[in-house]
Amino acid sequence: MDFKTFFLCLSQDEQERFAVSAGTTTGYIRTHLIAPLERRKTPRRELIESLVKAGQGKFTRDELLEWFFPLQPDDGQETSREAAA
């Protein structure tokens, strides 16, 4: 499940609990993390790990990384996700 789908499927209360558990706010998640790709921020490694932990298995670290670093078609060059690892 991608991160945006996961977050938007939560009730408002669940979104708030998730954000607090991850050490952020629902406003930050909505504005910076599930925004369209060209407006999305890349969270710090610590926040990525906190988001995965707060998700309690609903999405994997790899799925979250795919959300922030979408794989590009194989053109023989390193993908943005590989560069980030």
Residue frames as a rotation matrix with the C-alpha (Angstrom) as fourth column:
MET 1
0.587 0.809 0.000 0.00
0.809 -0.587 0.000 0.00
0.000 0.000 -1.000 0.00
ASP 2
-0.239 -0.695 0.678 1.41
0.571 -0.665 -0.481 3.41
0.786 0.272 0.556 -0.82
PHE 3
-0.799 -0.226 -0.557 1.82
0.600 -0.346 -0.721 5.94
-0.030 -0.910 0.412 1.95
LYS 4
-0.859 0.509 0.051 -0.79
-0.493 -0.850 0.184 8.40
0.137 0.133 0.982 0.67
THR 5
-0.115 0.840 -0.530 -3.47
-0.268 0.488 0.831 5.71
0.956 0.238 0.169 0.40
PHE 6
-0.331 -0.087 -0.940 -2.62
0.761 0.564 -0.321 4.43
0.558 -0.821 -0.120 3.87
PHE 7
-0.936 -0.132 -0.326 -2.83
0.319 -0.706 -0.632 7.88
-0.147 -0.696 0.703 5.44
LEU 8
-0.735 0.677 -0.046 -6.00
-0.636 -0.664 0.392 9.02
0.235 0.318 0.919 3.68
CYS 9
-0.167 0.674 -0.720 -7.82
0.023 0.733 0.680 5.78
0.986 0.097 -0.138 4.61
LEU 10
-0.692 -0.123 -0.712 -7.39
0.691 0.174 -0.702 6.60
0.211 -0.977 -0.035 8.30
SER 11
0.549 0.835 -0.032 -10.06
0.775 -0.494 0.395 8.50
0.314 -0.242 -0.918 10.20
GLN 12
0.455 -0.370 0.810 -9.10
-0.197 -0.929 -0.313 11.98
0.868 -0.017 -0.495 11.41
ASP 13
0.781 -0.149 0.606 -8.47
-0.608 0.038 0.793 10.61
-0.141 -0.988 -0.061 14.91
GLU 14
0.766 -0.510 0.391 -6.34
0.481 0.859 0.177 7.78
-0.426 0.052 0.903 13.51
GLN 15
0.508 -0.586 0.632 -4.39
0.504 -0.392 -0.769 10.26
0.699 0.709 0.096 11.37
GLU 16
0.569 -0.251 0.783 -3.69
-0.599 -0.779 0.186 12.38
0.563 -0.575 -0.593 14.44
ARG 17
0.807 -0.260 0.530 -2.57
-0.314 0.570 0.759 9.36
-0.500 -0.779 0.378 16.49
PHE 18
0.706 -0.563 0.430 -0.39
0.708 0.582 -0.400 8.15
-0.025 0.587 0.809 13.63
ALA 19
0.492 -0.517 0.700 1.26
0.131 -0.752 -0.646 11.57
0.861 0.410 -0.302 13.22
VAL 20
0.633 -0.231 0.738 1.92
-0.753 -0.403 0.520 11.95
0.177 -0.886 -0.429 16.94
SER 21
0.836 -0.297 0.462 3.33
0.055 0.882 0.468 8.42
-0.546 -0.366 0.753 17.10
ALA 22
0.549 -0.628 0.551 5.65
0.808 0.232 -0.541 9.25
0.213 0.743 0.635 14.20
GLY 23
-0.125 -0.628 -0.768 6.78
0.780 -0.541 0.315 12.49
-0.613 -0.560 0.557 15.84
THR 24
-0.958 -0.122 0.259 5.15
0.267 -0.710 0.651 14.87
0.105 0.693 0.713 13.37
THR 25
-0.486 0.836 -0.255 1.77
-0.273 -0.423 -0.864 16.48
-0.830 -0.350 0.434 12.65
THR 26
0.127 0.621 0.773 -1.08
0.711 0.487 -0.508 15.72
-0.692 0.614 -0.380 10.28
GLY 27
0.844 0.176 -0.507 -0.51
-0.124 -0.855 -0.504 19.14
-0.522 0.488 -0.700 8.71
TYR 28
-0.092 -0.960 -0.266 3.11
-0.756 -0.106 0.645 18.30
-0.648 0.260 -0.716 7.91
ILE 29
-0.522 -0.057 0.851 2.13
0.272 0.934 0.230 14.94
-0.808 0.352 -0.472 6.46
ARG 30
0.473 0.811 0.344 -0.62
0.638 -0.046 -0.769 16.46
-0.608 0.583 -0.540 4.30
THR 31
0.840 -0.104 -0.533 1.42
-0.295 -0.912 -0.286 19.46
-0.456 0.397 -0.797 3.15
HIS 32
0.163 -0.936 -0.311 4.83
-0.950 -0.234 0.206 17.89
-0.265 0.262 -0.928 2.64
LEU 33
-0.619 -0.529 0.580 4.69
-0.460 0.843 0.278 14.10
-0.637 -0.094 -0.766 2.55
ILE 34
-0.240 0.564 0.790 1.59
0.624 0.713 -0.319 13.20
-0.743 0.417 -0.523 0.52
ALA 35
0.279 0.256 -0.926 1.69
-0.404 -0.843 -0.355 16.23
-0.871 0.473 -0.132 -1.76
PRO 36
1.000 0.024 -0.011 2.20
-0.018 0.351 -0.936 15.73
-0.018 0.936 0.351 -5.51
LEU 37
0.540 -0.841 0.035 5.72
0.839 0.542 0.048 14.57
-0.060 0.004 0.998 -6.37
GLU 38
-0.003 -0.597 0.802 6.94
0.595 -0.646 -0.479 18.00
0.804 0.475 0.358 -7.49
ARG 39
0.248 0.145 0.958 5.96
-0.511 -0.820 0.256 19.52
0.823 -0.553 -0.129 -4.10
ARG 40
0.914 0.153 -0.376 6.84
0.168 0.700 0.695 16.60
0.370 -0.698 0.613 -1.84
LYS 41
0.332 -0.826 0.455 9.63
-0.926 -0.378 -0.010 16.92
0.180 -0.417 -0.891 0.70
THR 42
0.199 -0.370 -0.907 12.03
0.031 0.928 -0.372 14.11
0.980 0.046 0.196 1.40
PRO 43
0.904 0.203 0.376 11.92
-0.345 -0.174 0.922 13.34
0.252 -0.964 -0.087 5.11
ARG 44
-0.091 -0.938 0.335 15.00
-0.982 0.029 -0.185 12.75
0.164 -0.346 -0.924 7.21
ARG 45
-0.489 -0.205 -0.848 16.02
-0.228 0.968 -0.102 9.15
0.842 0.143 -0.520 7.78
GLU 46
-0.995 0.097 -0.002 14.80
0.022 0.203 -0.979 9.35
-0.095 -0.974 -0.204 11.38
LEU 47
-0.333 0.932 -0.143 11.31
-0.777 -0.357 -0.518 10.43
-0.534 -0.061 0.843 10.26
ILE 48
-0.094 0.256 -0.962 11.17
-0.788 0.571 0.229 7.65
0.608 0.780 0.148 7.66
GLU 49
-0.767 -0.254 -0.589 11.94
0.093 0.864 -0.494 5.10
0.634 -0.434 -0.640 10.37
SER 50
-0.875 0.482 0.036 9.37
-0.167 -0.232 -0.958 6.70
-0.454 -0.845 0.284 12.71
LEU 51
-0.169 0.835 -0.524 6.70
-0.980 -0.201 -0.005 6.62
-0.110 0.512 0.852 10.00
VAL 52
-0.290 -0.005 -0.957 7.35
-0.414 0.902 0.121 2.92
0.863 0.431 -0.263 9.35
LYS 53
-0.942 -0.095 -0.321 7.20
0.235 0.493 -0.837 2.12
0.238 -0.865 -0.443 13.06
ALA 54
-0.681 0.729 -0.076 4.01
-0.460 -0.505 -0.730 4.16
-0.570 -0.462 0.679 13.54
GLY 55
-0.219 0.587 -0.779 2.46
-0.933 0.106 0.343 2.35
0.284 0.802 0.525 10.55
GLN 56
-0.172 0.119 0.978 2.58
-0.714 0.669 -0.207 -0.90
-0.679 -0.734 -0.030 12.54
GLY 57
-0.632 -0.238 0.738 3.10
0.160 0.891 0.425 -3.10
-0.758 0.387 -0.525 9.50
LYS 58
0.472 0.881 -0.022 0.54
0.201 -0.131 -0.971 -1.43
-0.859 0.454 -0.239 7.23
PHE 59
0.937 -0.326 -0.122 3.36
-0.193 -0.195 -0.962 -0.52
0.290 0.925 -0.246 4.84
THR 60
0.590 -0.795 -0.144 6.99
0.795 0.539 0.279 -1.56
-0.144 -0.279 0.949 4.66
ARG 61
0.155 -0.667 -0.729 10.09
0.096 -0.724 0.683 0.59
-0.983 -0.176 -0.048 4.71
ASP 62
-0.759 -0.453 0.468 10.62
0.459 0.137 0.878 -0.33
-0.462 0.881 0.104 1.05
GLU 63
0.030 0.852 0.523 7.08
0.983 -0.120 0.139 0.77
0.181 0.509 -0.841 0.16
LEU 64
0.727 0.195 -0.659 7.64
0.428 -0.879 0.211 4.07
-0.538 -0.435 -0.722 1.96
LEU 65
-0.278 -0.902 -0.330 10.96
0.090 -0.367 0.926 4.60
-0.956 0.228 0.183 0.20
GLU 66
-0.588 0.152 0.794 9.25
0.801 0.242 0.547 3.86
-0.109 0.958 -0.265 -3.11
TRP 67
0.548 0.834 -0.057 6.75
0.830 -0.551 -0.083 6.63
-0.100 -0.002 -0.995 -2.29
PHE 68
0.680 -0.327 -0.656 9.51
-0.012 -0.900 0.436 9.19
-0.733 -0.289 -0.616 -1.73
PHE 69
-0.349 -0.845 -0.404 11.94
-0.625 -0.112 0.773 7.85
-0.699 0.522 -0.489 -4.34
PRO 70
0.694 0.703 0.153 9.85
-0.357 0.521 -0.775 6.44
-0.625 0.484 0.613 -7.20
LEU 71
-0.168 -0.730 0.662 11.69
0.360 0.580 0.731 4.00
-0.918 0.361 0.165 -9.40
GLN 72
0.114 0.098 -0.989 12.41
-0.776 -0.612 -0.150 5.29
-0.620 0.785 0.007 -12.86
PRO 73
0.983 0.182 -0.025 12.32
-0.152 0.725 -0.672 3.14
-0.104 0.664 0.740 -16.01
ASP 74
0.395 -0.883 0.252 15.60
0.416 0.416 0.809 1.30
-0.819 -0.215 0.532 -16.52
ASP 75
0.990 -0.131 -0.056 17.73
-0.117 -0.519 -0.847 3.58
0.081 0.845 -0.529 -18.64
GLY 76
0.435 -0.871 -0.226 21.02
0.585 0.465 -0.665 2.15
0.685 0.157 0.712 -17.49
GLN 77
-0.364 -0.530 0.766 21.46
-0.257 -0.733 -0.630 4.84
0.895 -0.426 0.131 -14.85
GLU 78
-0.867 -0.003 -0.498 21.19
0.464 0.358 -0.810 4.62
0.181 -0.934 -0.309 -11.11
THR 79
0.120 0.972 0.200 17.67
0.619 -0.230 0.751 5.28
0.776 0.034 -0.629 -9.81
SER 80
-0.024 -0.065 0.998 16.99
-0.497 -0.865 -0.068 8.04
0.867 -0.497 -0.012 -7.32
ARG 81
0.888 0.382 0.258 16.17
-0.418 0.432 0.799 5.38
0.194 -0.817 0.543 -4.73
GLU 82
0.652 -0.719 -0.240 19.51
0.696 0.693 -0.186 3.64
0.300 -0.045 0.953 -5.25
ALA 83
-0.131 -0.717 0.685 21.29
0.264 -0.691 -0.673 6.98
0.956 0.093 0.279 -4.95
ALA 84
0.282 0.356 0.891 19.54
-0.681 -0.580 0.448 7.63
0.676 -0.733 0.079 -1.63
ALA 85
0.943 0.170 -0.285 20.48
0.030 0.812 0.582 4.28
0.330 -0.558 0.761 -0.09
